[in-house]
Amino acid sequence: MLNTTQTRTTFKWGKGAALALALTFGMALAGCGNNAGSNAAANAAAASNGGNNASSNTAAASASASTDTDSSSNTTAASTDKKLTVYSAGPEGLATKLIEGYEAKTGVKVEMFQGTTGKILARMEAEKSNPVADVVILASLPSAQGLKDEGLTLPYPEAVNADKLNPDWSDADGNYFSTSASALGIAYNTKLVKTPPTSWEDLTKPEFKDQVNIPDPSLSGSALDFMTGYLSVKGDSGWSLFENFKKNGVAMAGANQEALDPVITGAKGVVAAAVDYMTYSSKAKGEPVDIVYPKDGTVISPRPAAILKSTQHEANAKAFIDYLLSDEAQKMVTDAYLLPGRTDIKADNRANLDEIPQFKVDWDYMNKNGADITEKFTQMFK
Amino acid sequence: MKSLSLKSFRAWSIVLALLVLTVLIVVPLIEIFIQSVYRDGELQWSAPFRTLANSGLVQVMLGSVWLGICVIAGTTVLALPLAWVMTNTRIGRWKWLDVVLLIPFMTPPYIGSMGWILFMQKNGYLEQLIPAMSHITPYFFTFGGMMLIMSLHLFPFLYLLLRGALERIGGSMEEAGAVMGAPFLYRFRRIVAPLLLSAYGMGAMLIFVKTIAEFGTPATFGKRIGYEVMTSEIHKYISSWPIDFGKATTLSSLLLTACLLMWYVQSVLSRRFTYSLVGGKGSRRSALKQKGLAVWLSAIFVFLLLVISIGVPYFSILAASTMKLRGVGLAWNNWTLDYYKQLLTWGTPSMEALMSSIWISLAASTVAVVLGTWFALVIQRSRSLSQRSVDLFSLLPNTVPGIVMVVGLILLWNAPWMPVHLYNTYGMVILTYVILFVPYTVQYVKSAAGQIDGSLFQAGQVFGGRSFYIFRRVMLPLIIPGMLSGWMMTFTIASRELVGSLLILPPSVQTSATYIYAQFEQGQVSLGMAMAVVSVGFTTLMLLIIESLGSRRKWNA
């Protein structure tokens, strides 16, 4: 009773404080988001234009986008569209070098997300309603075929040097370009394995009991390529190999590097369906590992790059593809112990394409059956 | 008049809190629910049930729950004696121990598990040090080993809650018992245990929820022994091709139900067994300090605990981070500091990752503390339905696996109709961390505020203190330790948050956690481990500084 009014004023203050708190929070977030908000607005504006001229003429598209969003600034297309977002799977060092090379050449600022093929696809799925990536580089051809089939890719048949690419690995209509590839083999610890296996069946022998890791096909696109590729050649009878693997204590162990790491440290002896470039680079460091390609054949896993149809930076994205196919970028690819995507370039630090026995795989079959085979395989090896 | 305006302020504050919580937490979760029934562009109400009917899922669910229960047992065995030792013996005077004991919790679970694996595996560090141990190591790669790793990771969390509660109980009640001739066990059973129950229930619930929502250990260690839990299944559907949000969200709803059930049981327990402990007289430490043999036993216990919870994993982490060639193993000529040099060079991606980790976590923990304190004060003792709703909503992020919450947030903030474009900005990262970790502050502040006796406020009013004055001079000092704990927790966990960061960080931005993860993916295990050492070292240092500031300014509850 004594101080009712005072109490009320304090509560008003309290009220205000609560409100201020909420406001500050909101504004702080909005402040953080501001920059992006305007970007997104720019993108949305560009999208509304871009939809109308899917039939190229990108300069006009980006020019109109720039006038829509930022009429006060310099309106030449080149000066406003200096951005590109790339989602890249595979060796980080290589991805960083490629992007630095491209930035130096074009002056475009590249934002990169680095992850495994599975992570990139998951992120794209999450962003479906508001796509961010302009270009994706994946480590699995069937995934790129999947993107194409869903109509998410932007064809770029006139890419420079596209004619020099291995035609088996890339899309004839220019929806995706395999600018590098890795071959799958049997990696082994040279301290533990004195006579390396020479065929896939060798891994079912008693001497390799409980010694073998195999990457999880749901996490490793290349491992999945091996399984689908092997089955596309052998038919359903091919499953007997994996059944025998399981009987011999083969363990399914995460993505490629997680499967290889225990072999480097000596906890396991062998990785079946190991990505060769990882083994080569560990070997180059001096780790006690090496790789063999089974005589009966193996699968090569191409690493496709594709422009996404939702891109707001079409010209930059195309220039990026051109860069990936250039001599300079292909040299970086071979330096990372990967197989070059172009047939006219050879690597001198690793086995080249003609030295690796290959299965005659059926990529269509692989694309169609990937999900089922993943399911069956992971159930089997649980 | 007075009570009217007081009431209206309270009501207004509750409504606002509910509104904020709805937008931040409930709507994203509803998005998840919508995803679980909205498949292939059409509404399919039966879809979740079809997923559940899929055999094997029940097994996975039971596996999760069993793990959760076992880890509660494991953490109790570790944390309860520790909390007692730290409040009742001279060992408790070593303030630095409190910070050191947080290290296991600050170690990212997947790093800790990795450390254990490297230590115990075939040809691992233990076998390299003591070859005779090779008979024993296979036994580690079992369910027991997984339970041990997770308990060792989570026990500091329970310990902090229990210790706080024990300190608030103070010495006088136990002394009263002692004066009446009650022996130790009787005093514990009849005095301490009942008073501890509410804090313990809260802690146990959070341990359970953290365990079944944990992803790092199942992903590294669980995969190794073939023990599957819900999170690993959910993660599989969310991050590997073919992506199936529908299945993932259905599984999450199942997980959510289990956690809500847990929450309900805990809230019943806590309402029934909460006592006002902080009275006007102020509390002091018990005079019943243990001496002699008890102190020695306690010291041995603490020492052993430190060896297995910190010594073993950090031996592995440090060894791996200083190894030239991992294939060579432990050898003096295989030792190098190159990875640290590479890591700590200014301007490198690793340094940038470290810096962005620090500032994002600082921002997030500060916002989270402010929001969390507000929610906790609104909740009070959750008497009314709306208060209980605030309680429930603010704890939801802790009951949903991080990855599910994050997917919900992405679905919401990246929706085409969303006017504020937060996605792919730092704002999104901060928002995500705030939402994921706000329950910590809520819990700590609630626990602190819940035990303040109303008589303190009445006393303040009797002496003419205005409401804000009472809040500032009575309430605030009493809840500040809770706020500080919440802030510290949020900062440490945010700075190592992985699963959400992997999905939500804008391109080109890395935090220390995603950097470590990327190094493991790239085969640079040593570099990743070096980063783990640096980032955990930094947070520990920061906590030590805060702790020393805190002890100079005593907030005596």
Interface residues (C-beta under 8 A of the other chain):
Chain A: M1 L2 N3 T4 Q6 T7 R8 T10 F11 W13 G14 K15 A18 L19 L21 A22 F25 A28 L29 A30 G31 C32 G33 N35 A36 G37 N39 A40 A41 T85 V86 Y87 P91 E92 G93 T96 V110 E111 M112 F113 Q114 G115 T116 T117 G118 K119 L121 A122 R123 E125 A126 E127 S129 N130 V132 A133 S140 S143 G146 N189 K191 S218 L219 G221 A253 G254 A255 Q257 E258 L260 D261 P262 I264 T265 G266 A267 K268 M278 S281 S282 K285 G286 E287 P288 V289 G370 A371 T374 K382
Chain B: M1 K2 S5 L6 F9 W12 S13 L16 V20 L118 Q121 K122 N123 G124 K223 R224 G226 E228 K236 I238 S239 S240 W241 P242 I243 F245 K324 L325 R326 G327 V328 G329 P349 V367 V370 L371 W374 V407 I410 L411 N414 A415 P416 V420 H421 L422 Y423 N424 T425 Y426 G427 M428 I430 L431 G464 R466 S467 F468 Y469 F471 L502 L503 L505 P506 P507 S508 A518 F520 E521 Q522 G523 V525
